[in-house]
Amino acid sequence: MDGASGCVAYPSVACPGGRRYRGRVEPIRAAVAQLRATSDHAACMRDAAAACVAAADRAAALVVLPENYAGIAPRGAPCTWAFDPDRPQDATALAPLCEVSARRGISIIAGGTPELAPGGRRFNTAAVVVGGRVVARYRKLHLFDADVPGQPRLRESDEVAPGDGAVLVRTPAAAIGLSICYDLRFAELYRALVDAGAELLTIPAAFTAPTGEAHWEVLVRARAIETQCFVLAAAQHGEHGSGRRSWGHAMIVDPWGRVLAEAGERDTIVVADLSPAVLEQARAAVPCLRHHVDPRRLAVTRVDVTAPGE
């Protein structure tokens, strides 16, 4: 992890020097992209760069690309675009985005995308690009090993190594907590990020069609409501080959749980203006962040009730 994001550890997210970060989000126009990745890496990168340009054309200062924006390799085939952790800006999955960021002045949350890891596996990494440079990265903690009805069996851990830390990126506009896709189901990660000062959460994803239809919106809105943060949830959509299909419906949600913008099931970007007043009002109206009791400190009393006559 790069020093620009501080030295952090999950589930306790510390900021440099051990201080808690208490910022104040500034007004910001943000965008999330919705794309349909295939095994054609070059075409996927053209689409990803075009989405960033389109976001800049609409005056967005920040855009989030979905998980697997750089492509989805066929099952059993090697991924040829995994980037070298020591040279991320030279990678074909990141160099075009660095160029757009530098030229248009837009910050980009790119990922997850594959990063080379020890032992022949890869990390699933979200890279933060600001001013044309990769200034921070987050490696996905929770890996998706699941048998979803109607989808090919997915075992991310066969090829991907888990990360070992949470990342909070402090920018002049906001404190941004990073996550990727399946992380969305683990509320304690987002609690750690908001305890460290997060005001905005990014969730680049590729939810399957069945799980997305059932759970995507309710989980995204729940994370926004319980953390009282803005949530930028980018998404893959449509068919990717080998029977794999993603749900789409990228969205931006405010700290009160309102959906500010939502995509359907096509390539697009959606944009929303994030107001600091909304965050402050939500946190003042229902101060649940101050009322939170750490469940790790709770003693659980178990009561066993037997059937009559036993």
C-alpha positions as CSV (number, residue, x, y, z in Angstrom):
1,M,0.0,0.0,0.0
2,D,1.3,3.5,-0.9
3,G,2.2,5.9,1.8
4,A,-0.2,8.5,0.4
5,S,-3.1,6.6,2.0
6,G,-1.5,6.1,5.4
7,C,-0.5,2.9,7.2
8,V,-3.8,1.1,7.9
9,A,-4.9,-2.2,9.4
10,Y,-8.3,-3.9,9.3
11,P,-10.5,-3.9,11.3
12,S,-9.0,-0.9,13.1
13,V,-8.2,1.7,10.5
14,A,-5.5,4.1,11.8
15,C,-4.3,7.3,10.1
16,P,-0.7,8.4,10.0
17,G,0.7,9.2,13.5
18,G,-2.2,7.2,15.1
19,R,-4.6,10.2,14.8
20,R,-8.2,9.8,13.8
21,Y,-9.2,11.7,10.7
22,R,-12.1,14.1,11.1
23,G,-12.6,15.9,7.9
24,R,-15.4,17.8,6.3
25,V,-16.5,16.7,2.8
26,E,-16.6,19.5,0.3
27,P,-19.2,19.8,-2.5
28,I,-18.2,17.4,-5.2
29,R,-19.6,16.1,-8.4
30,A,-19.0,12.4,-8.6
31,A,-19.6,9.7,-11.3
32,V,-19.9,5.9,-11.4
33,A,-19.3,3.9,-14.5
34,Q,-21.2,0.9,-15.7
35,L,-19.4,-1.3,-18.3
36,R,-19.6,-4.8,-19.8
37,A,-16.2,-6.4,-19.7
38,T,-15.1,-9.1,-22.1
39,S,-11.8,-11.0,-22.7
40,D,-10.7,-8.2,-25.1
41,H,-8.5,-6.2,-22.8
42,A,-7.7,-3.5,-25.4
43,A,-11.4,-2.9,-26.1
44,C,-12.2,-2.8,-22.4
45,M,-9.5,-0.2,-21.8
46,R,-10.9,2.0,-24.6
47,D,-14.3,1.8,-22.9
48,A,-12.9,2.5,-19.4
49,A,-10.9,5.5,-20.6
50,A,-14.0,6.8,-22.6
51,A,-16.1,6.5,-19.4
52,C,-13.6,8.7,-17.5
53,V,-13.6,11.3,-20.3
54,A,-17.4,11.3,-20.3
55,A,-17.4,11.9,-16.6
56,A,-14.9,14.8,-17.0
57,D,-17.1,16.2,-19.8
58,R,-19.9,16.3,-17.3
59,A,-17.7,18.2,-14.8
60,A,-17.2,15.2,-12.4
61,A,-14.2,15.6,-10.2
62,L,-14.2,11.8,-9.3
63,V,-15.2,8.7,-11.2
64,V,-15.4,5.1,-10.0
65,L,-14.8,2.3,-12.5
66,P,-16.3,-1.2,-11.8
67,E,-14.5,-4.3,-10.8
68,N,-12.9,-6.1,-13.8
69,Y,-13.1,-2.9,-15.9
70,A,-9.8,-4.0,-17.7
71,G,-11.3,-7.3,-18.8
72,I,-12.4,-10.8,-17.8
73,A,-10.1,-13.6,-18.9
74,P,-11.8,-16.8,-20.1
75,R,-12.0,-19.5,-17.5
76,G,-8.7,-21.3,-17.2
77,A,-6.8,-18.7,-19.3
78,P,-4.0,-16.6,-17.9
79,C,-4.7,-12.9,-17.2
80,T,-2.1,-11.0,-19.3
81,W,-2.8,-7.5,-17.9
82,A,-2.0,-8.0,-14.2
83,F,0.2,-5.0,-13.2
84,D,3.6,-5.0,-11.5
85,P,3.1,-3.6,-8.0
86,D,6.4,-1.6,-8.4
87,R,5.4,-0.1,-11.7
88,P,1.6,0.4,-11.7
89,Q,1.6,3.5,-14.0
90,D,3.3,1.5,-16.8
91,A,0.6,-1.2,-16.8
92,T,-1.8,-1.4,-19.8
93,A,-4.7,-1.5,-17.2
94,L,-3.6,1.8,-15.6
95,A,-1.5,3.9,-18.0
96,P,-4.5,5.1,-20.1
97,L,-6.3,6.1,-17.0
98,C,-3.3,8.0,-15.7
99,E,-3.2,9.9,-19.0
100,V,-6.9,10.8,-18.8
101,S,-6.5,11.9,-15.1
102,A,-3.5,14.1,-15.9
103,R,-5.1,15.6,-19.0
104,R,-8.6,16.2,-17.7
105,G,-7.9,16.7,-14.0
106,I,-10.2,14.0,-12.8
107,S,-9.5,11.5,-10.0
108,I,-10.2,7.9,-10.8
109,I,-11.0,4.9,-8.5
110,A,-9.9,2.0,-10.9
111,G,-10.8,-1.4,-10.0
112,G,-10.5,-4.0,-8.9
113,T,-8.0,-5.1,-11.5
114,P,-5.4,-7.8,-11.2
115,E,-2.0,-7.0,-9.5
116,L,0.8,-9.5,-9.4
117,A,1.1,-11.2,-6.0
118,P,3.7,-13.6,-4.5
119,G,3.2,-17.3,-5.2
120,G,1.8,-17.0,-8.7
121,R,-1.5,-15.6,-7.7
122,R,-2.9,-12.1,-8.1
123,F,-4.4,-9.4,-5.9
124,N,-7.7,-7.9,-6.9
125,T,-6.8,-4.3,-6.5
126,A,-8.5,-0.9,-6.6
127,A,-6.0,1.8,-7.7
128,V,-6.6,5.4,-6.9
129,V,-5.3,7.7,-9.6
130,V,-5.0,11.4,-8.9
131,G,-3.2,13.9,-11.1
132,G,-2.0,11.2,-13.4
133,R,-0.4,9.1,-10.6
134,V,-1.4,6.0,-8.7
135,V,-1.4,7.5,-5.2
136,A,-3.0,4.6,-3.3
137,R,-4.2,1.1,-3.7
138,Y,-6.5,-1.3,-1.9
139,R,-6.4,-5.1,-2.2
140,K,-9.8,-6.9,-1.9
141,L,-10.1,-8.6,1.5
142,H,-13.1,-10.9,1.0
143,L,-12.9,-13.3,-2.0
144,F,-16.0,-14.6,-3.7
145,D,-16.2,-18.4,-3.5
146,A,-19.8,-19.3,-4.2
147,D,-22.1,-21.6,-6.2
148,V,-24.8,-19.2,-7.4
149,P,-27.8,-20.9,-9.1
150,G,-27.8,-20.1,-12.8
151,Q,-24.1,-19.0,-12.9
152,P,-20.8,-20.9,-13.4
153,R,-19.1,-21.9,-10.2
154,L,-16.9,-19.0,-9.0
155,R,-13.9,-19.5,-6.8
156,E,-12.0,-16.3,-6.7
157,S,-9.5,-17.7,-4.1
158,D,-8.2,-20.2,-6.7
159,E,-6.3,-17.4,-8.4
160,V,-6.5,-14.4,-6.1
161,A,-4.8,-13.7,-2.8
162,P,-6.7,-11.7,-0.2
163,G,-5.4,-8.3,0.9
164,D,-4.6,-7.7,4.6
165,G,-5.6,-4.1,5.2
166,A,-8.3,-1.5,4.9
167,V,-7.5,1.8,3.1
168,L,-8.8,5.4,3.8
169,V,-7.7,7.9,1.2
170,R,-7.7,11.5,2.4
171,T,-8.2,14.0,-0.3
172,P,-8.9,17.8,-0.2
173,A,-12.5,17.1,-1.0
174,A,-13.3,14.1,1.2
175,A,-12.0,11.1,3.1
176,I,-12.7,8.1,0.9
177,G,-13.0,4.5,2.1
178,L,-12.2,1.8,-0.5
179,S,-13.7,-1.6,-1.0
180,I,-14.5,-4.0,-3.9
181,C,-17.6,-6.0,-4.7
182,Y,-18.0,-9.0,-2.3
183,D,-16.7,-6.7,0.5
184,L,-20.1,-5.1,0.4
185,R,-21.6,-8.0,2.4
186,F,-19.2,-7.4,5.4
187,A,-20.5,-4.4,7.3
188,E,-17.6,-4.4,9.8
189,L,-15.2,-3.3,7.1
190,Y,-17.3,-0.1,6.5
191,R,-17.7,0.5,10.2
192,A,-13.9,0.5,10.5
193,L,-13.6,2.9,7.6
194,V,-16.2,5.3,9.0
195,D,-14.6,5.1,12.5
196,A,-11.4,6.3,10.8
197,G,-13.2,9.3,9.2
198,A,-14.7,8.1,6.0
199,E,-17.3,10.4,4.4
200,L,-17.5,8.7,1.0
201,L,-17.3,4.9,0.3
202,T,-16.5,3.4,-3.1
203,I,-17.7,0.0,-4.1
204,P,-16.6,-1.1,-7.6
205,A,-18.4,-4.3,-8.3
206,A,-19.4,-7.1,-10.7
207,F,-22.4,-8.7,-8.9
208,T,-23.8,-11.7,-10.6
209,A,-27.3,-11.3,-12.0
210,P,-29.1,-13.5,-9.4
211,T,-27.3,-12.0,-6.4
212,G,-27.6,-8.5,-7.8
213,E,-31.3,-8.7,-8.4
214,A,-31.8,-10.0,-4.8
215,H,-29.3,-8.1,-2.8
216,W,-27.4,-5.3,-4.7
217,E,-29.6,-2.2,-4.0
218,V,-30.5,-3.2,-0.4
219,L,-26.9,-3.8,0.5
220,V,-25.6,-0.6,-1.1
221,R,-28.3,1.5,0.6
222,A,-27.7,-0.3,3.9
223,R,-24.0,0.5,3.9
224,A,-24.9,4.2,3.2
225,I,-27.5,4.3,6.0
226,E,-25.5,2.6,8.7
227,T,-22.3,4.5,8.0
228,Q,-24.0,7.8,7.1
229,C,-21.7,8.1,4.1
230,F,-22.1,8.8,0.4
231,V,-21.7,5.5,-1.5
232,L,-20.4,5.3,-5.1
233,A,-21.2,1.8,-6.4
234,A,-19.9,1.2,-9.9
235,A,-21.0,-2.0,-11.7
236,Q,-20.5,-4.5,-14.5
237,H,-23.6,-5.5,-16.5
238,G,-24.6,-8.0,-19.1
239,E,-23.0,-11.2,-20.5
240,H,-19.3,-11.7,-20.2
241,G,-19.0,-15.2,-21.8
242,S,-18.9,-18.7,-20.3
243,G,-22.4,-18.2,-18.9
244,R,-21.4,-15.4,-16.6
245,R,-23.8,-12.4,-16.4
246,S,-23.6,-9.3,-14.2
247,W,-26.6,-7.4,-12.8
248,G,-25.6,-3.7,-13.5
249,H,-27.6,-1.0,-11.8
250,A,-24.6,1.1,-10.8
251,M,-25.7,3.8,-8.3
252,I,-24.9,6.7,-6.1
253,V,-26.6,6.8,-2.7
254,D,-26.6,9.6,-0.1
255,P,-26.1,9.2,3.7
256,W,-29.9,9.1,4.2
257,G,-30.1,6.1,1.9
258,R,-31.6,8.0,-1.0
259,V,-30.6,6.8,-4.5
260,L,-29.3,10.0,-6.2
261,A,-28.6,8.3,-9.5
262,E,-28.9,4.8,-11.0
263,A,-28.0,3.1,-14.2
264,G,-30.0,0.4,-15.9
265,E,-28.4,-2.4,-17.8
266,R,-26.2,-0.8,-20.4
267,D,-22.8,0.9,-20.7
268,T,-23.2,4.4,-19.2
269,I,-22.1,6.7,-16.5
270,V,-24.3,8.3,-13.9
271,V,-23.4,11.6,-12.1
272,A,-24.6,13.2,-8.9
273,D,-23.6,16.3,-6.8
274,L,-22.6,15.3,-3.3
275,S,-23.5,18.0,-0.7
276,P,-21.7,18.2,2.7
277,A,-25.0,19.6,4.2
278,V,-26.7,16.2,3.5
279,L,-24.0,14.3,5.3
280,E,-24.0,16.7,8.3
281,Q,-27.8,16.6,8.5
282,A,-28.0,12.8,8.4
283,R,-25.4,12.5,11.2
284,A,-27.0,15.2,13.3
285,A,-30.5,13.8,12.9
286,V,-29.7,10.2,13.9
287,P,-26.3,10.2,15.7
288,C,-25.9,6.4,15.4
289,L,-22.2,6.7,14.8
290,R,-21.8,8.1,18.3
291,H,-24.2,5.6,19.8
292,H,-22.5,2.5,18.3
293,V,-21.4,-0.2,20.8
294,D,-18.5,-2.4,19.6
295,P,-20.0,-5.9,19.3
296,R,-16.5,-7.4,20.2
297,R,-17.0,-6.0,23.7
298,L,-20.3,-7.6,24.2
299,A,-20.8,-10.7,26.4
300,V,-23.5,-12.9,24.8
301,T,-25.9,-14.6,27.3
302,R,-27.2,-17.9,25.9
303,V,-30.6,-19.1,27.2
304,D,-31.5,-22.7,26.4
305,V,-35.2,-23.4,26.5
306,T,-36.3,-27.0,26.6
307,A,-39.6,-28.4,25.5
308,P,-42.3,-29.1,28.2
309,G,-41.8,-32.4,29.9
310,E,-38.1,-32.7,29.1
